Amino acid sequence: MTDQTLDISPLPPLQIGDYTLQVPIIQGGMGVRVSAHGLASSVANEGGAGLIATVALSVASKHYKKRKDYYRANKLALADELTWAREKSPKGIIGTNCMVAIRDFEAMVRTSVEYGAQMIVSGAGLPLRLPEYAAANPRTALIPIISSLRAAQLMARRWFKTYKRLPDALVFEDPNTAGGHLGINREQLFDPEHSMERVVPELAEWSRKQYNDEIPIVTAGGIWDRADIDHALDLGAKGVQMASRFICTHECDAHDNFKQAFIDAKEGDVVIVDSPAGLPSRAIETTFTKALFRGKEVATDCFATCLSHCRCRDSEEAFCICSALHDAQQGNMETGLVFTGTNAVRHDKVISMRDLFVELNGRSLTDSPR
């Protein structure tokens, strides 16, 4: 760490619903168990918002013994993770990431609210019924992930008409740089029409003119350093969501082998994989992805039935994504799928969350009383 890094001025706070992020950074949800209570709580302690990814949480938990346990165990595992995160971060902002595309989306939202999630970020589909599922606590901030101005307009109109509320914020995810499942078709990838530079100013202007900035825009995808954050704010975003940047921290819940895959990644090692969910996804090239591309046999036994639409379960045409993501999180790089954004190759070591926030925000909140 250099003196120049310490001279960076702190970022402005971000108000989302009833909650103030002292640092305008939301940690993106990463399944399966890559962002669990360890990562989420450490980000929350630094003044950002920490998110627990709810998809398939049970698989590595004490609650999962056999396949029929899956959905019940997911709720119990999520309750555990939220409880542990709150114990580690009593004053921080803790939330969840709930994918619309999972079959227990409603259960994950309701469990999130029951166990104190202060915000729910939801994508992989439009969360049209999210306010209904989260109604038990109106203070829970509800934040859809969208890929266009049109989607934002649809969400705002539908929620206000049906539930008399607006999204507390919107996360725009740039599919040209983001990791994991991407919100457009493969043929649309790398089209500048879908880029942060094009869409974020449109969203910011719409929010300002139509809602007097009551719906802050948060941008995601390709955010690595302070210069990227400043650029996003200059475009009109009020904050950023970062995911891959948090992987090579000591606090990340993934296995050390998972983190090492990022440190070892070289130019050209980030690839696009067709997910069983029917969406393109961005990942690091591993033994598993090489087998996919060469048409070799990979695990196709659907053990979780986690997705609403799944080519593995429904037609046995694809791999089991739950199994592949779980294997990677557990450190098995032979059979594991490692999701990432385009910045994967920039990792060169594992660092502490404190040092990362000093780099991004000029200071760490854990160095002094809050």
LINUR-V17790 format. One record per residue. N is the residue number from 1. RES is the residue in one letter. SS is DSSP state (@ for helix, = for strand, . for the rest). PHI is phi as a letter, one per 30 degrees, with the letter a starting at -180 (* if undefined). D_LAST is the distance of its C-alpha to the last C-alpha in Angstrom with 2 decimals. Layout:
# LINUR-V17790
n;res;ss;phi;d_last
N;RES;SS;PHI;D_LAST
N;RES;SS;PHI;D_LAST
This chain:
# LINUR-V17790
n;res;ss;phi;d_last
1;M;.;*;22.75
2;T;.;c;24.14
3;D;@;d;23.21
4;Q;@;d;24.10
5;T;@;d;21.42
6;L;@;d;18.77
7;D;.;d;20.30
8;I;.;d;19.45
9;S;.;d;17.69
10;P;.;d;14.67
11;L;.;d;16.04
12;P;.;d;16.06
13;P;.;d;14.14
14;L;=;b;16.49
15;Q;=;c;17.38
16;I;=;b;19.31
17;G;.;i;20.78
18;D;.;d;18.38
19;Y;=;c;15.34
20;T;=;c;13.26
21;L;=;d;12.57
22;Q;.;d;10.13
23;V;.;b;12.68
24;P;.;d;16.19
25;I;=;b;17.21
26;I;=;c;18.68
27;Q;=;d;19.82
28;G;.;d;23.48
29;G;.;d;25.14
30;M;.;b;27.50
31;G;.;c;30.09
32;V;.;c;31.51
33;R;.;i;28.43
34;V;.;d;27.24
35;S;.;c;23.99
36;A;.;c;23.44
37;H;@;d;20.55
38;G;@;d;19.78
39;L;@;d;19.34
40;A;@;e;17.76
41;S;@;d;14.96
42;S;@;d;14.21
43;V;@;d;14.13
44;A;@;d;11.90
45;N;@;d;9.26
46;E;.;c;9.66
47;G;.;j;9.26
48;G;.;c;13.00
49;A;=;c;15.19
50;G;=;c;16.85
51;L;=;c;20.44
52;I;=;c;22.84
53;A;=;d;26.39
54;T;.;d;28.63
55;V;.;d;32.00
56;A;.;h;33.89
57;L;@;e;30.96
58;S;@;d;33.48
59;V;@;e;35.69
60;A;@;c;33.91
61;S;.;c;32.81
62;K;.;d;34.54
63;H;.;d;35.61
64;Y;.;c;37.95
65;K;.;c;41.34
66;K;.;b;43.81
67;R;@;e;44.03
68;K;@;d;44.45
69;D;@;d;41.06
70;Y;@;e;39.21
71;Y;@;d;38.07
72;R;@;d;37.39
73;A;@;d;35.49
74;N;@;e;33.34
75;K;@;d;31.99
76;L;@;d;31.37
77;A;@;d;29.72
78;L;@;d;27.37
79;A;@;e;26.47
80;D;@;d;25.74
81;E;@;d;23.57
82;L;@;d;21.41
83;T;@;d;21.14
84;W;@;d;20.25
85;A;@;d;17.64
86;R;@;d;15.92
87;E;@;d;16.24
88;K;@;d;14.58
89;S;.;b;11.74
90;P;.;d;11.37
91;K;.;c;8.84
92;G;.;d;10.05
93;I;=;c;13.19
94;I;=;c;16.24
95;G;=;b;19.73
96;T;=;b;23.21
97;N;=;c;25.92
98;C;.;c;29.24
99;M;.;d;32.38
100;V;.;d;35.11
101;A;.;d;37.68
102;I;=;d;37.11
103;R;.;d;39.38
104;D;.;c;36.71
105;F;@;e;34.54
106;E;@;e;34.79
107;A;@;d;34.00
108;M;@;d;30.90
109;V;@;d;29.61
110;R;@;d;30.47
111;T;@;d;28.91
112;S;@;e;25.67
113;V;@;d;25.49
114;E;@;e;26.62
115;Y;.;c;23.92
116;G;.;j;20.95
117;A;.;d;20.68
118;Q;.;d;18.74
119;M;=;a;20.82
120;I;=;b;24.14
121;V;=;c;25.40
122;S;=;b;29.15
123;G;.;b;31.87
124;A;.;h;35.08
125;G;.;k;36.96
126;L;.;d;36.28
127;P;.;d;34.31
128;L;.;d;36.58
129;R;.;c;36.09
130;L;@;e;32.35
131;P;@;d;31.74
132;E;@;d;34.46
133;Y;@;d;33.06
134;A;.;c;29.50
135;A;.;d;30.83
136;A;.;d;29.63
137;N;.;b;26.16
138;P;.;d;26.37
139;R;.;d;22.57
140;T;.;d;22.54
141;A;=;d;22.39
142;L;=;c;25.60
143;I;=;b;25.93
144;P;=;d;29.36
145;I;=;c;30.09
146;I;=;b;33.03
147;S;.;c;35.29
148;S;.;a;36.93
149;L;@;d;36.99
150;R;@;e;39.70
151;A;@;d;37.59
152;A;@;d;34.77
153;Q;@;d;37.36
154;L;@;d;38.84
155;M;@;d;35.58
156;A;@;d;34.68
157;R;@;d;38.22
158;R;@;d;38.67
159;W;@;d;35.44
160;F;@;d;36.07
161;K;@;d;39.72
162;T;@;d;39.19
163;Y;@;b;35.88
164;K;.;h;35.21
165;R;.;b;31.82
166;L;.;c;30.66
167;P;.;e;28.47
168;D;.;d;24.80
169;A;=;a;24.88
170;L;=;b;27.39
171;V;=;c;27.08
172;F;=;d;30.01
173;E;=;c;30.96
174;D;.;d;33.25
175;P;.;d;35.92
176;N;.;d;37.14
177;T;.;b;34.07
178;A;.;d;32.17
179;G;.;c;32.47
180;G;=;i;33.97
181;H;=;d;35.94
182;L;.;c;36.73
183;G;.;d;37.49
184;I;.;b;40.88
185;N;.;d;44.22
186;R;@;e;45.01
187;E;@;d;47.48
188;Q;@;c;44.78
189;L;.;d;42.51
190;F;.;i;42.00
191;D;.;d;43.26
192;P;@;d;41.41
193;E;@;d;41.67
194;H;@;c;38.83
195;S;.;d;36.57
196;M;@;e;33.15
197;E;@;d;34.85
198;R;@;d;37.30
199;V;@;d;35.45
200;V;@;e;31.96
201;P;@;d;33.48
202;E;@;d;35.76
203;L;@;d;32.97
204;A;@;d;30.89
205;E;@;d;34.01
206;W;@;e;34.89
207;S;@;d;31.49
208;R;@;d;31.62
209;K;@;d;35.25
210;Q;@;d;35.44
211;Y;@;b;32.08
212;N;.;h;30.55
213;D;.;i;27.73
214;E;.;d;26.74
215;I;.;c;26.96
216;P;=;d;24.64
217;I;=;c;26.21
218;V;=;c;24.42
219;T;=;c;26.62
220;A;=;b;27.11
221;G;.;j;29.52
222;G;.;i;29.80
223;I;.;d;26.27
224;W;.;b;25.72
225;D;.;b;24.10
226;R;@;d;22.47
227;A;@;d;25.98
228;D;@;d;26.46
229;I;@;d;23.29
230;D;@;d;24.36
231;H;@;d;27.84
232;A;@;d;26.75
233;L;@;d;24.93
234;D;@;d;28.07
235;L;.;d;30.16
236;G;.;j;28.36
237;A;.;d;25.81
238;K;.;c;22.40
239;G;=;a;20.82
240;V;=;b;22.09
241;Q;=;c;22.56
242;M;=;b;22.93
243;A;.;b;24.55
244;S;@;e;26.85
245;R;@;d;24.47
246;F;@;d;22.26
247;I;.;d;25.34
248;C;.;d;25.67
249;T;=;c;22.34
250;H;.;d;22.33
251;E;.;d;20.24
252;C;.;d;22.80
253;D;.;d;24.91
254;A;.;d;28.23
255;H;.;d;30.74
256;D;@;e;30.95
257;N;@;d;34.29
258;F;@;d;32.68
259;K;@;d;30.32
260;Q;@;d;33.33
261;A;@;e;35.24
262;F;@;d;32.88
263;I;@;d;33.15
264;D;@;d;36.94
265;A;.;d;37.33
266;K;.;b;39.54
267;E;.;e;40.64
268;G;.;j;42.61
269;D;.;d;40.91
270;V;=;c;39.10
271;V;=;b;41.52
272;I;=;c;41.98
273;V;=;c;42.89
274;D;=;d;44.42
275;S;.;d;42.43
276;P;.;e;44.33
277;A;.;d;42.38
278;G;.;j;44.51
279;L;.;b;41.90
280;P;=;d;41.62
281;S;=;b;38.65
282;R;=;c;37.36
283;A;=;b;37.25
284;I;=;d;37.80
285;E;.;d;41.44
286;T;.;b;42.00
287;T;@;e;45.04
288;F;@;d;44.46
289;T;@;d;44.46
290;K;@;d;47.49
291;A;@;d;49.31
292;L;@;d;48.54
293;F;@;d;49.88
294;R;.;c;52.98
295;G;.;i;53.75
296;K;.;d;53.42
297;E;.;d;52.73
298;V;.;b;49.13
299;A;.;d;47.78
300;T;.;b;48.83
301;D;.;d;48.51
302;C;.;d;46.17
303;F;.;c;44.60
304;A;.;c;41.71
305;T;.;h;43.20
306;C;.;d;39.65
307;L;=;c;40.57
308;S;.;d;42.35
309;H;.;b;44.66
310;C;.;b;45.31
311;R;@;d;48.26
312;C;@;d;47.95
313;R;@;d;48.39
314;D;@;d;50.65
315;S;@;b;53.05
316;E;.;h;52.24
317;E;.;c;52.02
318;A;.;b;48.67
319;F;.;d;46.36
320;C;.;d;43.91
321;I;@;d;40.57
322;C;@;d;38.64
323;S;@;d;40.47
324;A;@;d;40.00
325;L;@;d;36.22
326;H;@;d;35.85
327;D;@;e;38.00
328;A;@;d;35.95
329;Q;@;d;32.62
330;Q;.;d;34.41
331;G;.;j;35.62
332;N;.;d;39.20
333;M;.;d;39.84
334;E;.;d;43.52
335;T;.;c;43.11
336;G;.;c;39.56
337;L;.;c;38.48
338;V;.;c;35.44
339;F;=;d;34.03
340;T;.;a;32.47
341;G;.;d;32.08
342;T;.;d;34.16
343;N;.;d;31.72
344;A;@;e;32.45
345;V;@;d;34.46
346;R;@;d;31.68
347;H;.;d;29.96
348;D;.;b;31.07
349;K;.;a;28.78
350;V;.;c;26.04
351;I;=;b;22.64
352;S;.;d;19.14
353;M;@;d;16.56
354;R;@;e;14.37
355;D;@;d;17.43
356;L;@;d;18.21
357;F;@;d;15.01
358;V;@;d;15.51
359;E;@;d;19.00
360;L;@;d;18.21
361;N;@;c;15.29
362;G;.;i;15.79
363;R;.;a;12.53
364;S;.;c;10.40
365;L;@;d;6.67
366;T;@;d;7.71
367;D;@;d;9.02
368;S;.;b;6.35
369;P;.;e;3.83
370;R;.;c;0.00
